[in-house]
Amino acid sequence: MIFLSGHGVSTTYAVKIYKQYGDSAIATVTTNPYQLAIDIFGIGFLTADKIAVNVGVSPWSKFRYRAGYMEKEVTIDFDGRDVVYDYADLNEITLAWATSIHKSQGSEYPVVILPL
């Protein structure tokens, strides 16, 4: 956790990384941080790339270009309109059929869109 925090990894991601890899977390991050984008939900290529830069992985690494052509996508049908999301962004999607504006007053959501 200290190693990851010292290299610009947020506490949330550090916990996820440690839970996934345990004692081999440092070895995985320093050898191939792009593996994080494959193994850990919520970490995509861009986040893995930032971590790679912080731990000193070469921008010409074979792991980087392999990971760059992979990110996984999902298409969600919003009332007949297909919207494509990156796999790493799925944790940002919330199903809310009958959410009131009152619920957002507690800062549960970063943005509230209210159609009138």
MMTF fields as JSON, N, C-alpha, C and O atoms, coordinates in Angstrom:
{
  "mmtfVersion": "1.0.0",
  "mmtfProducer": "UNKNOWN",
  "numBonds": 463,
  "numAtoms": 464,
  "numGroups": 116,
  "numChains": 1,
  "numModels": 1,
  "chainsPerModel": [1],
  "groupsPerChain": [116],
  "chainIdList": ["A"],
  "bondAtomList": [4, 2, 8, 6, 12, 10, 16, 14, 20, 18, 24, 22, 28, 26, 32, 30, 36, 34, 40, 38, 44, 42, 48, 46, 52, 50, 56, 54, 60, 58, 64, 62, 68, 66, 72, 70, 76, 74, 80, 78, 84, 82, 88, 86, 92, 90, 96, 94, 100, 98, 104, 102, 108, 106, 112, 110, 116, 114, 120, 118, 124, 122, 128, 126, 132, 130, 136, 134, 140, 138, 144, 142, 148, 146, 152, 150, 156, 154, 160, 158, 164, 162, 168, 166, 172, 170, 176, 174, 180, 178, 184, 182, 188, 186, 192, 190, 196, 194, 200, 198, 204, 202, 208, 206, 212, 210, 216, 214, 220, 218, 224, 222, 228, 226, 232, 230, 236, 234, 240, 238, 244, 242, 248, 246, 252, 250, 256, 254, 260, 258, 264, 262, 268, 266, 272, 270, 276, 274, 280, 278, 284, 282, 288, 286, 292, 290, 296, 294, 300, 298, 304, 302, 308, 306, 312, 310, 316, 314, 320, 318, 324, 322, 328, 326, 332, 330, 336, 334, 340, 338, 344, 342, 348, 346, 352, 350, 356, 354, 360, 358, 364, 362, 368, 366, 372, 370, 376, 374, 380, 378, 384, 382, 388, 386, 392, 390, 396, 394, 400, 398, 404, 402, 408, 406, 412, 410, 416, 414, 420, 418, 424, 422, 428, 426, 432, 430, 436, 434, 440, 438, 444, 442, 448, 446, 452, 450, 456, 454, 460, 458],
  "bondOrderList": [1, 1, 1, 1, 1, 1, 1, 1, 1, 1, 1, 1, 1, 1, 1, 1, 1, 1, 1, 1, 1, 1, 1, 1, 1, 1, 1, 1, 1, 1, 1, 1, 1, 1, 1, 1, 1, 1, 1, 1, 1, 1, 1, 1, 1, 1, 1, 1, 1, 1, 1, 1, 1, 1, 1, 1, 1, 1, 1, 1, 1, 1, 1, 1, 1, 1, 1, 1, 1, 1, 1, 1, 1, 1, 1, 1, 1, 1, 1, 1, 1, 1, 1, 1, 1, 1, 1, 1, 1, 1, 1, 1, 1, 1, 1, 1, 1, 1, 1, 1, 1, 1, 1, 1, 1, 1, 1, 1, 1, 1, 1, 1, 1, 1, 1],
  "groupList": [{"groupName": "MET", "atomNameList": ["N", "CA", "C", "O"], "elementList": ["N", "C", "C", "O"], "formalChargeList": [0, 0, 0, 0], "bondAtomList": [1, 0, 2, 1, 3, 2], "bondOrderList": [1, 1, 2], "singleLetterCode": "M", "chemCompType": "L-PEPTIDE LINKING"}, {"groupName": "ILE", "atomNameList": ["N", "CA", "C", "O"], "elementList": ["N", "C", "C", "O"], "formalChargeList": [0, 0, 0, 0], "bondAtomList": [1, 0, 2, 1, 3, 2], "bondOrderList": [1, 1, 2], "singleLetterCode": "I", "chemCompType": "L-PEPTIDE LINKING"}, {"groupName": "PHE", "atomNameList": ["N", "CA", "C", "O"], "elementList": ["N", "C", "C", "O"], "formalChargeList": [0, 0, 0, 0], "bondAtomList": [1, 0, 2, 1, 3, 2], "bondOrderList": [1, 1, 2], "singleLetterCode": "F", "chemCompType": "L-PEPTIDE LINKING"}, {"groupName": "LEU", "atomNameList": ["N", "CA", "C", "O"], "elementList": ["N", "C", "C", "O"], "formalChargeList": [0, 0, 0, 0], "bondAtomList": [1, 0, 2, 1, 3, 2], "bondOrderList": [1, 1, 2], "singleLetterCode": "L", "chemCompType": "L-PEPTIDE LINKING"}, {"groupName": "SER", "atomNameList": ["N", "CA", "C", "O"], "elementList": ["N", "C", "C", "O"], "formalChargeList": [0, 0, 0, 0], "bondAtomList": [1, 0, 2, 1, 3, 2], "bondOrderList": [1, 1, 2], "singleLetterCode": "S", "chemCompType": "L-PEPTIDE LINKING"}, {"groupName": "GLY", "atomNameList": ["N", "CA", "C", "O"], "elementList": ["N", "C", "C", "O"], "formalChargeList": [0, 0, 0, 0], "bondAtomList": [1, 0, 2, 1, 3, 2], "bondOrderList": [1, 1, 2], "singleLetterCode": "G", "chemCompType": "PEPTIDE LINKING"}, {"groupName": "HIS", "atomNameList": ["N", "CA", "C", "O"], "elementList": ["N", "C", "C", "O"], "formalChargeList": [0, 0, 0, 0], "bondAtomList": [1, 0, 2, 1, 3, 2], "bondOrderList": [1, 1, 2], "singleLetterCode": "H", "chemCompType": "L-PEPTIDE LINKING"}, {"groupName": "VAL", "atomNameList": ["N", "CA", "C", "O"], "elementList": ["N", "C", "C", "O"], "formalChargeList": [0, 0, 0, 0], "bondAtomList": [1, 0, 2, 1, 3, 2], "bondOrderList": [1, 1, 2], "singleLetterCode": "V", "chemCompType": "L-PEPTIDE LINKING"}, {"groupName": "THR", "atomNameList": ["N", "CA", "C", "O"], "elementList": ["N", "C", "C", "O"], "formalChargeList": [0, 0, 0, 0], "bondAtomList": [1, 0, 2, 1, 3, 2], "bondOrderList": [1, 1, 2], "singleLetterCode": "T", "chemCompType": "L-PEPTIDE LINKING"}, {"groupName": "TYR", "atomNameList": ["N", "CA", "C", "O"], "elementList": ["N", "C", "C", "O"], "formalChargeList": [0, 0, 0, 0], "bondAtomList": [1, 0, 2, 1, 3, 2], "bondOrderList": [1, 1, 2], "singleLetterCode": "Y", "chemCompType": "L-PEPTIDE LINKING"}, {"groupName": "ALA", "atomNameList": ["N", "CA", "C", "O"], "elementList": ["N", "C", "C", "O"], "formalChargeList": [0, 0, 0, 0], "bondAtomList": [1, 0, 2, 1, 3, 2], "bondOrderList": [1, 1, 2], "singleLetterCode": "A", "chemCompType": "L-PEPTIDE LINKING"}, {"groupName": "LYS", "atomNameList": ["N", "CA", "C", "O"], "elementList": ["N", "C", "C", "O"], "formalChargeList": [0, 0, 0, 0], "bondAtomList": [1, 0, 2, 1, 3, 2], "bondOrderList": [1, 1, 2], "singleLetterCode": "K", "chemCompType": "L-PEPTIDE LINKING"}, {"groupName": "GLN", "atomNameList": ["N", "CA", "C", "O"], "elementList": ["N", "C", "C", "O"], "formalChargeList": [0, 0, 0, 0], "bondAtomList": [1, 0, 2, 1, 3, 2], "bondOrderList": [1, 1, 2], "singleLetterCode": "Q", "chemCompType": "L-PEPTIDE LINKING"}, {"groupName": "ASP", "atomNameList": ["N", "CA", "C", "O"], "elementList": ["N", "C", "C", "O"], "formalChargeList": [0, 0, 0, 0], "bondAtomList": [1, 0, 2, 1, 3, 2], "bondOrderList": [1, 1, 2], "singleLetterCode": "D", "chemCompType": "L-PEPTIDE LINKING"}, {"groupName": "ASN", "atomNameList": ["N", "CA", "C", "O"], "elementList": ["N", "C", "C", "O"], "formalChargeList": [0, 0, 0, 0], "bondAtomList": [1, 0, 2, 1, 3, 2], "bondOrderList": [1, 1, 2], "singleLetterCode": "N", "chemCompType": "L-PEPTIDE LINKING"}, {"groupName": "PRO", "atomNameList": ["N", "CA", "C", "O"], "elementList": ["N", "C", "C", "O"], "formalChargeList": [0, 0, 0, 0], "bondAtomList": [1, 0, 2, 1, 3, 2], "bondOrderList": [1, 1, 2], "singleLetterCode": "P", "chemCompType": "L-PEPTIDE LINKING"}, {"groupName": "TRP", "atomNameList": ["N", "CA", "C", "O"], "elementList": ["N", "C", "C", "O"], "formalChargeList": [0, 0, 0, 0], "bondAtomList": [1, 0, 2, 1, 3, 2], "bondOrderList": [1, 1, 2], "singleLetterCode": "W", "chemCompType": "L-PEPTIDE LINKING"}, {"groupName": "ARG", "atomNameList": ["N", "CA", "C", "O"], "elementList": ["N", "C", "C", "O"], "formalChargeList": [0, 0, 0, 0], "bondAtomList": [1, 0, 2, 1, 3, 2], "bondOrderList": [1, 1, 2], "singleLetterCode": "R", "chemCompType": "L-PEPTIDE LINKING"}, {"groupName": "GLU", "atomNameList": ["N", "CA", "C", "O"], "elementList": ["N", "C", "C", "O"], "formalChargeList": [0, 0, 0, 0], "bondAtomList": [1, 0, 2, 1, 3, 2], "bondOrderList": [1, 1, 2], "singleLetterCode": "E", "chemCompType": "L-PEPTIDE LINKING"}],
  "groupTypeList": [0, 1, 2, 3, 4, 5, 6, 5, 7, 4, 8, 8, 9, 10, 7, 11, 1, 9, 11, 12, 9, 5, 13, 4, 10, 1, 10, 8, 7, 8, 8, 14, 15, 9, 12, 3, 10, 1, 13, 1, 2, 5, 1, 5, 2, 3, 8, 10, 13, 11, 1, 10, 7, 14, 7, 5, 7, 4, 15, 16, 4, 11, 2, 17, 9, 17, 10, 5, 9, 0, 18, 11, 18, 7, 8, 1, 13, 2, 13, 5, 17, 13, 7, 7, 9, 13, 9, 10, 13, 3, 14, 18, 1, 8, 3, 10, 16, 10, 8, 4, 1, 6, 11, 4, 12, 5, 4, 18, 9, 15, 7, 7, 1, 3, 15, 3],
  "groupIdList": [1, 2, 3, 4, 5, 6, 7, 8, 9, 10, 11, 12, 13, 14, 15, 16, 17, 18, 19, 20, 21, 22, 23, 24, 25, 26, 27, 28, 29, 30, 31, 32, 33, 34, 35, 36, 37, 38, 39, 40, 41, 42, 43, 44, 45, 46, 47, 48, 49, 50, 51, 52, 53, 54, 55, 56, 57, 58, 59, 60, 61, 62, 63, 64, 65, 66, 67, 68, 69, 70, 71, 72, 73, 74, 75, 76, 77, 78, 79, 80, 81, 82, 83, 84, 85, 86, 87, 88, 89, 90, 91, 92, 93, 94, 95, 96, 97, 98, 99, 100, 101, 102, 103, 104, 105, 106, 107, 108, 109, 110, 111, 112, 113, 114, 115, 116],
  "secStructList": [7, 2, 2, 2, 2, 2, 6, 6, 7, 7, 2, 2, 2, 2, 2, 2, 2, 2, 2, 2, 2, 4, 4, 4, 2, 2, 2, 2, 2, 2, 2, 7, 6, 6, 2, 2, 2, 2, 2, 1, 6, 6, 7, 7, 2, 2, 2, 2, 2, 2, 2, 2, 2, 2, 2, 6, 7, 7, 6, 6, 7, 2, 2, 2, 2, 2, 2, 2, 6, 7, 7, 7, 3, 3, 3, 3, 3, 3, 6, 6, 3, 3, 3, 3, 3, 3, 4, 4, 4, 4, 4, 4, 7, 7, 7, 7, 1, 1, 7, 7, 2, 2, 2, 2, 6, 6, 6, 7, 1, 1, 7, 7, 7, 7, 7, 7],
  "xCoordList": [0.83, 0.0, 0.877, 0.581, 1.934, 2.825, 3.529, 3.648, 3.995, 4.657, 3.715, 4.097, 2.493, 1.524, 1.173, 1.127, 0.93, 0.61, 1.768, 1.554, 2.98, 4.157, 4.359, 5.144, 3.655, 3.753, 2.465, 2.171, 1.713, 0.553, -0.705, -1.647, -0.744, -1.941, -2.867, -2.447, -4.13, -5.092, -5.298, -5.028, -5.772, -6.024, -7.029, -6.874, -8.057, -9.079, -8.469, -8.725, -7.652, -7.016, -5.98, -5.843, -5.254, -4.245, -4.884, -4.333, -6.032, -6.747, -7.162, -6.982, -7.722, -8.136, -6.947, -7.043, -5.828, -4.634, -4.121, -3.791, -4.054, -3.558, -4.499, -4.038, -5.804, -6.755, -6.612, -6.77, -6.316, -6.184, -4.883, -4.893, -3.779, -2.468, -1.775, -0.819, -2.242, -1.619, -0.165, 0.17, 0.703, 2.118, 2.85, 3.965, 2.245, 2.893, 2.446, 2.736, 1.749, 1.245, 2.374, 2.284, 3.425, 4.534, 5.2, 5.508, 5.426, 6.051, 5.188, 5.708, 3.887, 2.982, 2.981, 3.072, 2.878, 2.805, 4.107, 4.07, 5.239, 6.506, 6.872, 7.57, 6.415, 6.717, 5.741, 6.145, 4.447, 3.413, 2.184, 1.203, 2.21, 1.056, -0.178, -1.286, -0.01, -1.157, -2.011, -3.156, -1.468, -2.247, -3.402, -4.426, -3.232, -4.284, -5.561, -6.66, -5.421, -6.584, -7.346, -8.549, -6.654, -7.293, -7.948, -9.055, -7.258, -7.684, -8.591, -9.329, -8.551, -9.251, -10.325, -10.04, -11.558, -12.691, -12.508, -12.231, -12.661, -12.547, -11.221, -11.092, -10.23, -8.941, -8.866, -8.875, -8.795, -8.699, -7.29, -6.367, -7.134, -5.821, -5.202, -4.022, -5.989, -5.424, -4.902, -3.844, -5.636, -5.179, -3.927, -2.97, -3.935, -2.758, -1.554, -0.422, -1.802, -0.728, -0.121, 1.096, -0.951, -0.446, 0.4, 1.45, -0.07, 0.682, 2.021, 3.056, 1.991, 3.213, 4.251, 5.433, 3.808, 4.721, 5.315, 6.513, 4.474, 4.927, 5.921, 6.785, 5.81, 6.744, 7.929, 8.799, 7.965, 9.129, 9.119, 10.178, 7.945, 7.862, 7.999, 7.391, 8.792, 9.061, 7.79, 6.96, 7.632, 6.478, 6.564, 5.595, 7.717, 7.894, 7.76, 8.116, 7.257, 7.096, 6.135, 5.119, 6.475, 5.59, 4.239, 3.219, 4.228, 2.971, 2.038, 0.82, 2.621, 1.811, 1.06, -0.149, 1.769, 1.069, 0.093, -0.915, 0.366, -0.603, -1.884, -2.991, -1.716, -2.871, -3.644, -4.857, -2.941, -3.576, -4.619, -5.541, -4.496, -5.471, -6.511, -7.313, -6.495, -7.49, -8.787, -9.599, -9.398, -10.311, -11.612, -12.286, -12.158, -13.434, -14.514, -14.371, -15.644, -16.75, -18.067, -18.194, -19.012, -20.376, -21.314, -21.105, -22.341, -23.339, -24.611, -25.12, -25.112, -26.336, -27.418, -27.203, -28.578, -29.733, -30.511, -31.137, -30.467, -31.228, -32.457, -32.431, -33.534, -34.812, -34.658, -35.139, -33.977, -33.819, -32.568, -32.307, -31.792, -30.563, -29.383, -29.245, -28.525, -27.36, -26.228, -25.862, -25.682, -24.561, -23.452, -23.679, -22.243, -21.106, -20.288, -19.916, -20.014, -19.195, -17.966, -18.018, -16.872, -15.665, -15.901, -16.585, -15.346, -15.506, -15.117, -15.757, -14.086, -13.616, -14.606, -14.526, -15.54, -16.508, -17.801, -18.709, -17.913, -19.158, -19.536, -20.72, -18.551, -18.879, -19.498, -19.975, -19.5, -20.105, -21.578, -22.268, -22.063, -23.437, -24.322, -24.023, -25.4, -26.336, -27.722, -28.211, -28.352, -29.72, -30.641, -30.628, -31.425, -32.289, -33.579, -33.66, -34.571, -35.861, -36.694, -37.378, -36.643, -37.511, -36.729, -37.137, -35.634, -34.835, -35.369, -35.621, -35.54, -36.019, -34.832, -33.719, -35.066, -34.029, -33.604, -32.487, -34.496, -34.192, -32.984, -32.167, -32.876, -31.772, -30.418, -29.402, -30.407, -29.155, -28.692, -27.543, -29.551, -29.16, -28.091, -27.405, -27.948, -26.923, -25.594, -24.715, -25.441, -24.197, -23.872, -22.702, -24.901, -24.673, -24.175, -23.438, -24.574, -24.187, -23.391, -23.693, -22.37, -21.616, -22.384, -22.135, -23.325, -24.112, -25.531, -25.741, -26.496, -27.887, -28.47, -28.406, -29.04, -29.703, -31.198, -31.685, -31.917, -33.324, -34.109, -34.195, -34.691, -35.488, -36.829, -37.473, -37.241, -38.535, -39.462, -40.599],
  "yCoordList": [-1.189, 0.0, 1.256, 2.223, 1.238, 2.4, 2.593, 3.718, 1.497, 1.578, 2.17, 3.074, 1.666, 2.14, 3.605, 4.386, 3.976, 5.377, 6.298, 7.422, 5.827, 6.618, 6.817, 7.669, 6.037, 6.158, 6.704, 6.45, 7.446, 8.153, 7.334, 7.769, 6.149, 5.31, 5.694, 5.756, 5.953, 6.345, 5.194, 4.034, 5.532, 4.516, 3.49, 2.296, 3.941, 3.023, 1.991, 0.794, 2.464, 1.538, 0.671, -0.51, 1.239, 0.468, -0.712, -1.813, -0.483, -1.562, -2.636, -3.827, -2.218, -3.187, -3.998, -5.211, -3.312, -3.985, -4.993, -6.126, -4.584, -5.5, -6.684, -7.81, -6.453, -7.561, -8.555, -9.761, -8.047, -8.903, -9.715, -10.914, -9.067, -9.701, -10.072, -10.849, -9.532, -9.846, -9.415, -8.295, -10.311, -9.986, -9.804, -9.282, -10.223, -10.043, -8.747, -8.543, -7.88, -6.631, -5.744, -5.218, -5.575, -4.713, -5.273, -4.527, -6.586, -7.21, -7.04, -6.759, -7.205, -7.056, -5.62, -5.383, -4.668, -3.258, -2.79, -2.024, -3.228, -2.771, -3.494, -2.928, -4.73, -5.486, -5.168, -4.825, -5.285, -5.07, -4.407, -5.094, -3.098, -2.421, -2.468, -2.215, -2.782, -2.876, -4.102, -4.183, -5.049, -6.217, -5.785, -6.464, -4.653, -4.135, -3.871, -4.126, -3.361, -3.048, -4.308, -4.259, -5.417, -6.682, -7.329, -7.861, -7.279, -8.035, -7.298, -7.936, -5.971, -5.233, -4.337, -3.449, -4.58, -3.78, -2.349, -2.106, -1.399, 0.015, 0.623, 1.846, -0.214, 0.299, 0.03, -1.122, 1.081, 0.956, 1.247, 1.404, 1.317, 1.543, 2.857, 2.897, 3.928, 5.238, 5.266, 5.834, 4.659, 4.598, 3.739, 4.111, 2.593, 1.72, 2.434, 2.262, 3.226, 3.958, 5.009, 5.192, 5.69, 6.672, 5.987, 6.493, 4.838, 4.08, 3.633, 3.698, 3.182, 2.732, 3.849, 3.622, 5.045, 6.188, 6.457, 6.709, 6.404, 6.69, 5.667, 6.011, 4.406, 3.387, 3.193, 2.361, 3.955, 3.94, 2.925, 2.583, 2.435, 1.506, 2.306, 3.365, 1.793, 2.488, 2.667, 1.76, 3.832, 4.009, 3.105, 2.978, 2.483, 1.561, 0.109, -0.798, -0.121, -1.471, -2.289, -1.781, -3.561, -4.452, -4.607, -4.819, -4.503, -4.616, -3.455, -3.625, -2.268, -1.078, -1.196, -0.967, -1.549, -1.604, -2.765, -2.676, -3.858, -4.961, -4.533, -4.853, -3.813, -3.355, -2.276, -2.149, -1.493, -0.378, -0.791, -0.025, -1.96, -2.374, -3.331, -3.882, -3.532, -4.439, -3.703, -3.785, -2.378, -1.63, -2.344, -1.909, -3.126, -3.79, -2.734, -1.673, -3.042, -2.096, -2.812, -4.025, -2.034, -2.547, -1.511, -0.306, -1.996, -1.11, -1.218, -2.31, -0.06, -0.013, 0.664, 1.712, 0.048, 0.581, 1.5, 1.039, 2.801, 3.787, 4.161, 5.095, 3.42, 3.695, 3.798, 4.745, 2.803, 2.759, 3.443, 3.395, 4.074, 4.738, 3.991, 3.929, 3.418, 2.677, 3.623, 4.513, 3.423, 4.217, 3.245, 2.298, 3.485, 2.609, 3.17, 4.343, 2.296, 2.657, 1.772, 0.593, 2.348, 1.586, 0.726, 1.148, -0.455, -1.376, -0.73, -0.979, 0.086, 0.729, 1.751, 2.122, 2.212, 3.212, 2.604, 3.344, 1.29, 0.658, 0.969, 1.002, 1.196, 1.523, 2.908, 3.261, 3.69, 5.027, 4.999, 6.013, 3.851, 3.754, 3.244, 2.23, 3.948, 3.574, 3.435, 4.341, 2.308, 2.117, 2.871, 2.621, 3.775, 4.594, 4.896, 5.87, 4.078, 4.286, 5.334, 6.132, 5.339, 6.243, 6.947, 6.935, 7.542, 8.274, 9.69, 10.357, 10.14, 11.503, 12.443, 12.015, 13.706, 14.719, 14.84, 15.267, 14.465, 14.546, 13.678, 14.057, 12.524, 11.609, 12.237, 11.926, 13.098, 13.702, 14.817, 15.249, 15.282, 16.362, 15.933, 16.776, 14.648, 14.146, 13.922, 13.253, 14.473, 14.368, 12.926, 12.557, 12.114, 10.737, 10.65, 9.729, 11.6, 11.588, 12.843, 13.91, 12.74, 13.931, 14.863, 16.068, 14.304, 15.101, 14.568, 13.357, 15.451, 15.046, 15.691, 16.908, 14.859, 15.363, 15.212, 14.105, 16.307, 16.308, 16.704, 17.891, 15.724, 16.088, 16.64, 16.08, 17.715, 18.319, 18.295, 18.758],
  "zCoordList": [0.0, 0.0, 0.0, -0.702, 0.774, 0.84, -0.497, -0.985, -1.089, -2.393, -3.435, -4.178, -3.491, -4.479, -4.255, -5.205, -3.017, -2.707, -3.071, -3.524, -2.874, -3.199, -4.694, -5.112, -5.493, -6.949, -7.567, -8.735, -6.782, -7.316, -7.468, -8.131, -6.867, -6.949, -5.808, -4.652, -6.134, -5.101, -4.116, -4.429, -2.943, -1.915, -2.405, -2.145, -3.108, -3.615, -4.548, -4.416, -5.502, -6.435, -5.731, -6.05, -4.784, -4.058, -3.326, -3.316, -2.721, -2.035, -3.031, -2.775, -4.175, -5.191, -5.705, -5.891, -5.931, -6.443, -5.417, -5.767, -4.164, -3.123, -2.944, -2.755, -2.999, -2.868, -4.025, -3.836, -5.208, -6.385, -6.363, -6.643, -6.033, -6.185, -4.872, -4.877, -3.76, -2.477, -2.435, -2.821, -1.962, -1.81, -3.134, -3.154, -4.233, -5.536, -6.224, -7.403, -5.505, -6.091, -6.609, -7.718, -5.825, -6.248, -7.495, -8.425, -7.522, -8.692, -9.934, -11.014, -9.795, -10.938, -11.44, -12.645, -10.532, -10.922, -11.568, -12.531, -11.067, -11.633, -12.924, -13.766, -13.096, -14.308, -15.426, -16.537, -15.125, -16.142, -15.53, -15.245, -15.32, -14.728, -15.617, -15.143, -16.88, -17.792, -17.495, -17.941, -16.75, -16.322, -15.427, -15.351, -14.75, -13.879, -14.666, -14.173, -15.888, -16.714, -17.1, -17.357, -17.139, -17.501, -16.288, -16.378, -15.159, -13.984, -13.006, -12.255, -13.002, -11.948, -12.536, -13.339, -12.129, -12.569, -12.098, -10.923, -13.015, -12.679, -13.094, -13.15, -13.387, -13.861, -15.356, -15.79, -16.126, -17.575, -18.059, -17.26, -19.364, -19.964, -19.492, -19.142, -19.481, -19.121, -17.687, -17.42, -16.774, -15.384, -15.272, -14.592, -15.938, -15.924, -16.545, -16.091, -17.574, -18.237, -17.304, -17.288, -16.538, -15.566, -14.496, -14.1, -14.038, -13.038, -13.633, -12.969, -14.884, -15.554, -15.618, -15.357, -15.965, -16.026, -14.648, -14.522, -13.613, -12.248, -11.713, -10.906, -12.155, -11.666, -12.609, -12.351, -13.696, -14.57, -15.697, -16.224, -16.082, -17.208, -18.501, -18.657, -19.41, -20.672, -21.497, -21.559, -22.133, -23.025, -24.258, -25.007, -24.462, -25.591, -25.15, -25.902, -23.955, -23.424, -24.283, -24.757, -24.473, -25.242, -24.54, -25.197, -23.216, -22.481, -22.812, -22.868, -23.033, -23.304, -24.622, -24.673, -25.682, -26.963, -27.028, -27.729, -26.311, -26.27, -25.546, -25.979, -24.447, -23.67, -24.406, -24.235, -25.232, -25.926, -26.945, -27.225, -27.494, -28.504, -27.965, -28.72, -26.625, -26.062, -25.854, -26.776, -23.861, -23.058, -23.072, -22.139, -23.642, -23.431, -23.443, -22.834, -24.168, -24.263, -23.994, -24.161, -23.583, -23.421, -24.027, -23.886, -24.696, -25.287, -24.463, -24.21, -24.05, -23.241, -24.052, -24.661, -24.046, -24.774, -23.839, -22.884, -24.117, -23.363, -24.171, -24.972, -23.949, -24.611, -26.128, -26.75, -26.715, -28.161, -28.681, -29.883, -27.825, -28.244, -27.64, -26.419, -28.496, -28.034, -27.65, -28.418, -26.458, -25.971, -25.59, -24.837, -26.117, -25.869, -24.712, -24.703, -23.725, -22.57, -22.525, -22.874, -22.097, -21.839, -20.602, -19.669, -20.597, -19.474, -18.147, -17.125, -18.157, -16.928, -16.385, -15.214, -17.218, -16.781, -16.257, -15.877, -16.224, -15.809, -14.368, -14.031, -13.522, -12.131, -11.99, -10.911, -13.052, -13.034, -13.427, -13.316, -13.884, -14.365, -13.236, -12.606, -12.994, -11.943, -12.534, -13.209, -12.283, -12.727, -11.773, -10.568, -12.299, -11.45, -12.185, -12.934, -11.979, -12.638, -11.918, -12.559, -10.604, -9.858, -8.747, -7.585, -9.106, -8.129, -8.005, -9.008, -6.786, -6.59, -6.475, -6.167, -6.718, -6.581, -5.12, -4.827, -4.207, -2.782, -2.429, -1.591, -3.063, -2.788, -3.155, -2.535, -4.138, -4.577, -3.643, -3.73, -2.766, -1.856, -0.862, -0.283, -0.663, 0.244, -0.448, 0.095, -1.636, -2.421, -2.78, -2.882, -2.971, -3.368, -4.807, -5.155, -5.637, -7.036, -7.354, -6.82, -8.22, -8.593, -9.514, -9.532, -10.284, -11.234, -11.24, -11.187, -11.302, -11.412, -12.663, -12.837, -13.531, -14.726, -14.492, -14.261, -14.55, -14.252, -15.496, -15.811, -16.22, -17.389, -16.944, -16.057, -17.544, -17.199, -18.393, -18.301]
}
